[in-house]
Amino acid sequence: MISARLPDELEQLLASTSRAKHVSKSDMVKEALVQYLGQDIEYNDSFNIGEEYFDDYGSGDGNLSQNYKEILRDKINAKRNTNKHHPR
């Protein structure tokens, strides 16, 4: 956490710009600091926190989210075909 004292004019400009853009003053200051420092700072959202573990438990097939219906249909059909040949 950090606090900073701003000159009145800068505080008023920040407040009016934040209202006009519908962005919090805090978010505007963060964005300005990132730009000023010239870095791509990534905030710790849930994806960034767990990203290092994703490959450990992945299927190795990067298309699962796009092809899941086809994969599921193939598995169901394969199970049906197996059950037809092996009655109970």
Backbone as JSON Lines, residues from 0, in Angstrom:
{"i":0,"aa":"M","n":[0.86,-1.17,0.0],"ca":[0.0,0.0,0.0],"c":[0.9,1.22,0.0]}
{"i":1,"aa":"I","n":[0.49,2.21,-0.75],"ca":[1.24,3.46,-0.83],"c":[0.26,4.62,-0.85]}
{"i":2,"aa":"S","n":[0.66,5.72,-0.24],"ca":[-0.12,6.95,-0.38],"c":[0.82,8.02,-0.9]}
{"i":3,"aa":"A","n":[0.26,8.92,-1.65],"ca":[1.07,10.0,-2.21],"c":[0.29,11.3,-2.13]}
{"i":4,"aa":"R","n":[0.99,12.36,-1.84],"ca":[0.37,13.69,-1.83],"c":[0.54,14.3,-3.21]}
{"i":5,"aa":"L","n":[-0.56,14.78,-3.74],"ca":[-0.53,15.41,-5.06],"c":[-0.84,16.89,-4.92]}
{"i":6,"aa":"P","n":[-0.24,17.69,-5.79],"ca":[-0.64,19.1,-5.81],"c":[-2.13,19.19,-6.15]}
{"i":7,"aa":"D","n":[-2.79,20.21,-5.64],"ca":[-4.23,20.36,-5.83],"c":[-4.65,20.25,-7.3]}
{"i":8,"aa":"E","n":[-3.9,20.89,-8.18],"ca":[-4.25,20.87,-9.61],"c":[-4.21,19.46,-10.17]}
{"i":9,"aa":"L","n":[-3.18,18.72,-9.79],"ca":[-3.04,17.34,-10.28],"c":[-4.14,16.45,-9.7]}
{"i":10,"aa":"E","n":[-4.47,16.64,-8.43],"ca":[-5.55,15.88,-7.79],"c":[-6.88,16.16,-8.49]}
{"i":11,"aa":"Q","n":[-7.14,17.41,-8.82],"ca":[-8.38,17.76,-9.51],"c":[-8.43,17.17,-10.92]}
{"i":12,"aa":"L","n":[-7.3,17.21,-11.62],"ca":[-7.23,16.62,-12.95],"c":[-7.45,15.11,-12.9]}
{"i":13,"aa":"L","n":[-6.83,14.47,-11.92],"ca":[-7.0,13.02,-11.74],"c":[-8.46,12.7,-11.45]}
{"i":14,"aa":"A","n":[-9.07,13.44,-10.56],"ca":[-10.47,13.19,-10.18],"c":[-11.4,13.38,-11.37]}
{"i":15,"aa":"S","n":[-11.24,14.46,-12.1],"ca":[-12.15,14.73,-13.23],"c":[-11.94,13.72,-14.36]}
{"i":16,"aa":"T","n":[-10.69,13.35,-14.61],"ca":[-10.42,12.37,-15.66],"c":[-10.95,11.0,-15.27]}
{"i":17,"aa":"S","n":[-10.81,10.63,-14.02],"ca":[-11.3,9.33,-13.57],"c":[-12.82,9.26,-13.68]}
{"i":18,"aa":"R","n":[-13.5,10.34,-13.36],"ca":[-14.96,10.36,-13.51],"c":[-15.34,10.26,-14.98]}
{"i":19,"aa":"A","n":[-14.66,10.99,-15.83],"ca":[-14.98,11.01,-17.26],"c":[-14.75,9.64,-17.9]}
{"i":20,"aa":"K","n":[-13.72,8.94,-17.46],"ca":[-13.39,7.63,-18.04],"c":[-14.04,6.47,-17.29]}
{"i":21,"aa":"H","n":[-14.73,6.76,-16.2],"ca":[-15.36,5.73,-15.36],"c":[-14.34,4.7,-14.89]}
{"i":22,"aa":"V","n":[-13.19,5.21,-14.46],"ca":[-12.1,4.38,-13.95],"c":[-11.71,4.95,-12.59]}
{"i":23,"aa":"S","n":[-11.41,4.08,-11.66],"ca":[-11.03,4.57,-10.34],"c":[-9.7,5.34,-10.41]}
{"i":24,"aa":"K","n":[-9.53,6.26,-9.48],"ca":[-8.27,7.02,-9.43],"c":[-7.11,6.07,-9.17]}
{"i":25,"aa":"S","n":[-7.35,5.07,-8.33],"ca":[-6.3,4.1,-8.02],"c":[-5.85,3.36,-9.28]}
{"i":26,"aa":"D","n":[-6.81,2.93,-10.11],"ca":[-6.46,2.22,-11.34],"c":[-5.72,3.14,-12.31]}
{"i":27,"aa":"M","n":[-6.12,4.4,-12.36],"ca":[-5.43,5.34,-13.24],"c":[-3.98,5.55,-12.81]}
{"i":28,"aa":"V","n":[-3.76,5.65,-11.51],"ca":[-2.4,5.83,-10.99],"c":[-1.55,4.59,-11.29]}
{"i":29,"aa":"K","n":[-2.14,3.39,-11.09],"ca":[-1.41,2.16,-11.4],"c":[-1.0,2.12,-12.87]}
{"i":30,"aa":"E","n":[-1.94,2.43,-13.76],"ca":[-1.66,2.41,-15.19],"c":[-0.58,3.43,-15.54]}
{"i":31,"aa":"A","n":[-0.65,4.61,-14.94],"ca":[0.35,5.64,-15.2],"c":[1.73,5.19,-14.75]}
{"i":32,"aa":"L","n":[1.8,4.53,-13.59],"ca":[3.09,4.04,-13.1],"c":[3.67,2.96,-14.0]}
{"i":33,"aa":"V","n":[2.82,2.06,-14.47],"ca":[3.28,1.02,-15.38],"c":[3.86,1.65,-16.64]}
{"i":34,"aa":"Q","n":[3.15,2.6,-17.2],"ca":[3.63,3.27,-18.41],"c":[4.91,4.05,-18.13]}
{"i":35,"aa":"Y","n":[4.97,4.74,-17.02],"ca":[6.13,5.55,-16.67],"c":[7.37,4.67,-16.46]}
{"i":36,"aa":"L","n":[7.17,3.56,-15.79],"ca":[8.29,2.67,-15.5],"c":[8.67,1.83,-16.71]}
{"i":37,"aa":"G","n":[7.81,1.82,-17.73],"ca":[8.13,1.09,-18.95],"c":[8.15,-0.41,-18.8]}
{"i":38,"aa":"Q","n":[7.34,-0.93,-17.91],"ca":[7.32,-2.36,-17.67],"c":[5.93,-2.89,-17.89]}
{"i":39,"aa":"D","n":[5.85,-4.13,-18.29],"ca":[4.57,-4.83,-18.39],"c":[4.35,-5.58,-17.09]}
{"i":40,"aa":"I","n":[3.79,-4.89,-16.14],"ca":[3.54,-5.52,-14.84],"c":[2.25,-6.31,-14.93]}
{"i":41,"aa":"E","n":[2.32,-7.58,-14.59],"ca":[1.13,-8.41,-14.59],"c":[0.67,-8.58,-13.14]}
{"i":42,"aa":"Y","n":[-0.56,-8.22,-12.91],"ca":[-1.1,-8.35,-11.56],"c":[-1.48,-9.8,-11.33]}
{"i":43,"aa":"N","n":[-1.43,-10.22,-10.09],"ca":[-1.67,-11.61,-9.74],"c":[-3.15,-11.95,-9.76]}
{"i":44,"aa":"D","n":[-3.62,-12.32,-10.95],"ca":[-4.97,-12.86,-11.01],"c":[-4.86,-14.37,-10.9]}
{"i":45,"aa":"S","n":[-5.97,-15.05,-10.86],"ca":[-5.93,-16.5,-10.63],"c":[-5.18,-17.24,-11.72]}
{"i":46,"aa":"F","n":[-5.25,-16.77,-12.97],"ca":[-4.51,-17.43,-14.04],"c":[-3.01,-17.29,-13.82]}
{"i":47,"aa":"N","n":[-2.55,-16.08,-13.52],"ca":[-1.11,-15.87,-13.32],"c":[-0.58,-16.66,-12.13]}
{"i":48,"aa":"I","n":[-1.38,-16.78,-11.08],"ca":[-0.93,-17.51,-9.9],"c":[-0.75,-19.0,-10.2]}
{"i":49,"aa":"G","n":[-1.65,-19.6,-10.97],"ca":[-1.59,-21.04,-11.23],"c":[-0.92,-21.44,-12.52]}
{"i":50,"aa":"E","n":[-0.48,-20.47,-13.31],"ca":[0.04,-20.76,-14.65],"c":[1.18,-21.77,-14.65]}
{"i":51,"aa":"E","n":[2.06,-21.71,-13.67],"ca":[3.21,-22.63,-13.65],"c":[2.79,-24.09,-13.48]}
{"i":52,"aa":"Y","n":[1.58,-24.33,-12.96],"ca":[1.12,-25.69,-12.71],"c":[0.29,-26.27,-13.85]}
{"i":53,"aa":"F","n":[-0.14,-25.46,-14.79],"ca":[-1.06,-25.92,-15.82],"c":[-0.49,-27.04,-16.67]}
{"i":54,"aa":"D","n":[0.75,-26.95,-17.06],"ca":[1.34,-27.99,-17.9],"c":[1.51,-29.32,-17.15]}
{"i":55,"aa":"D","n":[1.67,-29.25,-15.83],"ca":[1.86,-30.47,-15.05],"c":[0.65,-31.39,-15.12]}
{"i":56,"aa":"Y","n":[-0.53,-30.82,-15.25],"ca":[-1.75,-31.61,-15.2],"c":[-2.53,-31.56,-16.49]}
{"i":57,"aa":"G","n":[-1.94,-31.0,-17.52],"ca":[-2.64,-30.87,-18.79],"c":[-2.68,-32.18,-19.55]}
{"i":58,"aa":"S","n":[-3.51,-32.2,-20.56],"ca":[-3.66,-33.4,-21.37],"c":[-2.61,-33.46,-22.47]}
{"i":59,"aa":"G","n":[-1.99,-32.32,-22.74],"ca":[-1.05,-32.26,-23.85],"c":[-1.75,-31.93,-25.16]}
{"i":60,"aa":"D","n":[-3.07,-31.91,-25.14],"ca":[-3.85,-31.59,-26.33],"c":[-4.4,-30.18,-26.16]}
{"i":61,"aa":"G","n":[-3.82,-29.23,-26.86],"ca":[-4.21,-27.84,-26.73],"c":[-5.53,-27.5,-27.36]}
{"i":62,"aa":"N","n":[-6.18,-28.45,-28.03],"ca":[-7.45,-28.18,-28.71],"c":[-8.67,-28.71,-27.97]}
{"i":63,"aa":"L","n":[-8.5,-29.18,-26.75],"ca":[-9.63,-29.8,-26.05],"c":[-10.8,-28.84,-25.88]}
{"i":64,"aa":"S","n":[-10.53,-27.61,-25.57],"ca":[-11.64,-26.68,-25.35],"c":[-12.39,-26.39,-26.64]}
{"i":65,"aa":"Q","n":[-11.74,-26.54,-27.77],"ca":[-12.39,-26.28,-29.05],"c":[-13.05,-27.53,-29.62]}
{"i":66,"aa":"N","n":[-12.48,-28.71,-29.33],"ca":[-12.95,-29.95,-29.94],"c":[-13.66,-30.88,-28.95]}
{"i":67,"aa":"Y","n":[-14.07,-30.35,-27.81],"ca":[-14.6,-31.25,-26.78],"c":[-15.86,-31.98,-27.22]}
{"i":68,"aa":"K","n":[-16.71,-31.34,-28.02],"ca":[-17.94,-32.02,-28.45],"c":[-17.61,-33.21,-29.35]}
{"i":69,"aa":"E","n":[-16.7,-33.02,-30.26],"ca":[-16.3,-34.1,-31.17],"c":[-15.64,-35.23,-30.38]}
{"i":70,"aa":"I","n":[-14.77,-34.9,-29.45],"ca":[-14.08,-35.91,-28.64],"c":[-15.08,-36.69,-27.8]}
{"i":71,"aa":"L","n":[-16.03,-35.99,-27.18],"ca":[-17.05,-36.64,-26.37],"c":[-17.92,-37.56,-27.21]}
{"i":72,"aa":"R","n":[-18.34,-37.09,-28.39],"ca":[-19.16,-37.91,-29.29],"c":[-18.4,-39.18,-29.7]}
{"i":73,"aa":"D","n":[-17.11,-39.06,-30.01],"ca":[-16.32,-40.23,-30.39],"c":[-16.22,-41.24,-29.24]}
{"i":74,"aa":"K","n":[-16.05,-40.74,-28.02],"ca":[-15.95,-41.64,-26.87],"c":[-17.27,-42.36,-26.61]}
{"i":75,"aa":"I","n":[-18.38,-41.63,-26.74],"ca":[-19.7,-42.25,-26.54],"c":[-19.95,-43.3,-27.61]}
{"i":76,"aa":"N","n":[-19.64,-42.97,-28.85],"ca":[-19.83,-43.94,-29.94],"c":[-18.94,-45.16,-29.76]}
{"i":77,"aa":"A","n":[-17.72,-44.96,-29.31],"ca":[-16.82,-46.1,-29.08],"c":[-17.37,-46.99,-27.98]}
{"i":78,"aa":"K","n":[-17.93,-46.39,-26.93],"ca":[-18.5,-47.18,-25.83],"c":[-19.73,-47.95,-26.31]}
{"i":79,"aa":"R","n":[-20.56,-47.3,-27.11],"ca":[-21.75,-47.98,-27.65],"c":[-21.34,-49.16,-28.53]}
{"i":80,"aa":"N","n":[-20.35,-48.96,-29.35],"ca":[-19.89,-50.03,-30.24],"c":[-19.3,-51.19,-29.45]}
{"i":81,"aa":"T","n":[-18.6,-50.91,-28.36],"ca":[-18.04,-51.95,-27.51],"c":[-19.15,-52.74,-26.85]}
{"i":82,"aa":"N","n":[-20.2,-52.05,-26.38],"ca":[-21.3,-52.72,-25.69],"c":[-22.12,-53.59,-26.65]}
{"i":83,"aa":"K","n":[-22.19,-53.24,-27.92],"ca":[-22.93,-54.05,-28.9],"c":[-22.26,-55.4,-29.11]}
{"i":84,"aa":"H","n":[-20.93,-55.42,-29.03],"ca":[-20.18,-56.65,-29.27],"c":[-20.03,-57.51,-28.02]}
{"i":85,"aa":"H","n":[-20.32,-56.95,-26.89],"ca":[-20.15,-57.69,-25.62],"c":[-21.45,-57.59,-24.82]}
{"i":86,"aa":"P","n":[-22.43,-58.41,-25.12],"ca":[-23.69,-58.34,-24.36],"c":[-23.46,-58.79,-22.91]}
{"i":87,"aa":"R","n":[-24.3,-58.32,-22.05],"ca":[-24.17,-58.64,-20.61],"c":[-24.86,-59.91,-20.26]}
